[in-house]
Each structure stands twice: as structure tokens, then as C-alpha cells.
Amino acid sequence: MFTLLVYLCFLFNLLFVIASTGSTPPYTPTDYILINCGSSSNSTSVDGRKWDGDVGSKFSPNDMANISSAVTATELDSSVSGVPFSSARIIRSQFSYTFPVSLGKKFLRLYFYPTSYSGGLNTTESFFNVTANNYTLLSNFSAYLTVSSKGFSPPFVFEEHIINSVVKEYIINIEDMNQFLNVTFLPSSNSYAFVNGIEVVSTPEDLYMGNHDMLSNPLKFVDYPNVQFEFDQNKTAFEALYRLNVGGNAVSEVEDSGMFRRWTSDFKFLWGADEGNQLSDYDRAIKYTKETPNFTAPPIVYSTARVMGQFSTSFNLSWMFPVDSGFYYLLRLHFCEINPDLITAENERVFIIFIGDRLAEPEADVIHWAGGPEVPVFRDYLVFVPNPP
């Protein structure tokens, strides 16, 4: 496990934001599926969302009774909700859920609660693989070991609560004209798989990788700034690791802008003694644009920030993220100047951005990027974390 360090050096001071306020309606997903695995009835979670049971579901395989069983948790920790964590699907051999969906990119979220279940099952013995269409998402995965590590549990660490469940989130592109998302569980040798819930939600086509203009908003490869990084995004899957609301509280799924993303408070990820000052202005009208539409981040996110003093020049704001080596990581930074009483023009707030030990931005100027105050803008950076020598 490596750590990815993001820090910003201030020439004047930083506004690093995630959220916004606006009256326009949020995104409405084309596909929206919630499956409460191991349940035979429809249920409503504490956030008001409705989940369908997988027993007899059109998404489940016809032979599900022969290769799996429905169980209930023998105890439910206060950190988890009854739906979808009080029931689970125990899987003894290869098992696939099949979701008919529209073309395009989908959020796929897998919910796991490693505890004891009816029938004397103990999830400490559960190891399995998960694939989605042609992508391998999890290999010899243990939800129990993931929770027991006591480290960060991306992307869903909430405040100071101990989280005993695991939510894995991916973005999968559906390009096959058959338009099916097949989620397959395969137990490891002499083991079994389990899952508590499955969520499928459409995303806007250009939300994450389709809106990079070479001049105004390029995708910067931090390791090689003079090289334009290229890949076939239609054949690439993403795993979401961390999604932070900087300077603010956690943002729940139903507070998101239509895709039910969960945003975590950044407090536990701050590195070093300098935390800056928390800034919020929930009454300010954020001016979304074509380049940054209203579904980019919810209103509550662009309304908060961490800042340093106006004349602080010797301090950094830094965040640290545990990551695995050998992978490329996409880092999106959201900005919005929500203090127009002090900052109204270019060159009034300029700062430097480092990612790891690499210079990502020598002169970051939010007003220059956005065109004015109260206008949200984001910048994407790609970084490779190599394997140790």
C-alpha cells in the first residue's frame, strides 16, 4: 500500500472546493436499479430509496436456488442500515446477475457486510472474484479482511464512525448492442461468495472522461507533462476510491445531483499540522456552465472550502490517500470562488498544486479558469503509482 500526497503551496491563499448551490434540477438517470440481495420482498432504506429483492427477480439466474441461498444477518451493527445489509446472497458456484441497460457508462456499486449469517456462515471464510462484462473488478476478495484492516474504506468513510461494511464503486461502459450488464460472482477454491446489495445508475456520457479540451481543460499527465495521455475510454473501466467534500461535512447519496454518489468529509485525509480555515456559503448562487453542468457536483459541495490566510506564503494544505501501486489514478480537483467580496479578478488568488512529488500546476488561478467568481470549474490530473523496485 502506497500513499498519494496532494498538496498546494500558496502564493496568496487557496480555495479548494467541492460543491455548489443552484436551482436547476439534478441529473435523472436512464437506468436506476437497486437490488437487495437475499430478500424476497421490496424494501425501503433509511434514505428513502426503494430496493427490490433478488428472490424471483428478472435479474437473477433461473437456477439461483441450486447455486446460492438467501440468508439473514444474525446481528446488525449500528454503523450499517437494515437495507441492504440485513440480508445477503450466499453463492457456492459461478453466479451472474444480468441487467438490461441502455448504452453508455454506468455506476456499479457492490455492497458487502462481513458478519455472521443464518445457517452458521462466517464471512471470514469468504474469498471470491467479481467480473462485470469483460472487466475483472475484484480478485480473491475478502470483505472481512478489507474491513479488518481498520484503514480508510474508500469511497465511503463517514466522519469518525467505524464503518463495518464495504461499498465498492465502479464505472462500466456498455457498448455492446445487446445492452446487458452481467455481474458475475465466482468463489475462490473451497470458499464462497456473498453480496448484500447491487446498485446500477447511469451517468452523463461526458461526466468524467469525455470533456477535455486540449486548450481550456486538458487532461494532464503529471508524470510526463509534455505527453498527451491517450486511451480508449470506451474500453476502460474505473474504480472510484475517494470522493471528498473539502471543508464540509459528509454528503449522503440523496443529497447528490442525481447519481447517488457519496461525498466524504476531507478531515481524516488531511496530512500535516495545517488544516487551513473552513469556509462555507450555502446561500450563494453558483453559476453552472456548459463546461461544468449542474450534475458535476451537488450544491452542498461547491459551497464549502478550505482556505489559508490572505498573506500566508509558507504553509501548505495537504491530503494523503492510501493507494495500490501499479495503477493509473485520475484525480479531479473542484474549485469555485465563493468569496467574491475579497477575490473578484485574476491574479488575486494564485497557488501551486503538487501531486506526489510532481508539479501539477505552477500558477493555479480559479478566476482565470472559470471566468469569474461563483462559477465552478474542475481540473483533471492523471498520475501513475509505480510498483516498488
Helices and strands as residue ranges (DSSP letters): E 2-10, E 16-17, E 32-36, E 43-44, E 50-53, H 64-67, E 68-72, H 82-85, E 87-91, E 95-100, E 104-112, E 116-117, E 121-122, G 123-125, E 128-132, E 135-141, H 143-148, E 166-174, E 180-187, E 193-195, E 197-202, E 220-221, G 233-235, E 238-240, E 244-245, G 253-255, E 264-265, G 267-269, E 277-280, E 304-307, E 316-323, E 327-335, E 351-355, E 358-364, H 366-370, E 377-385
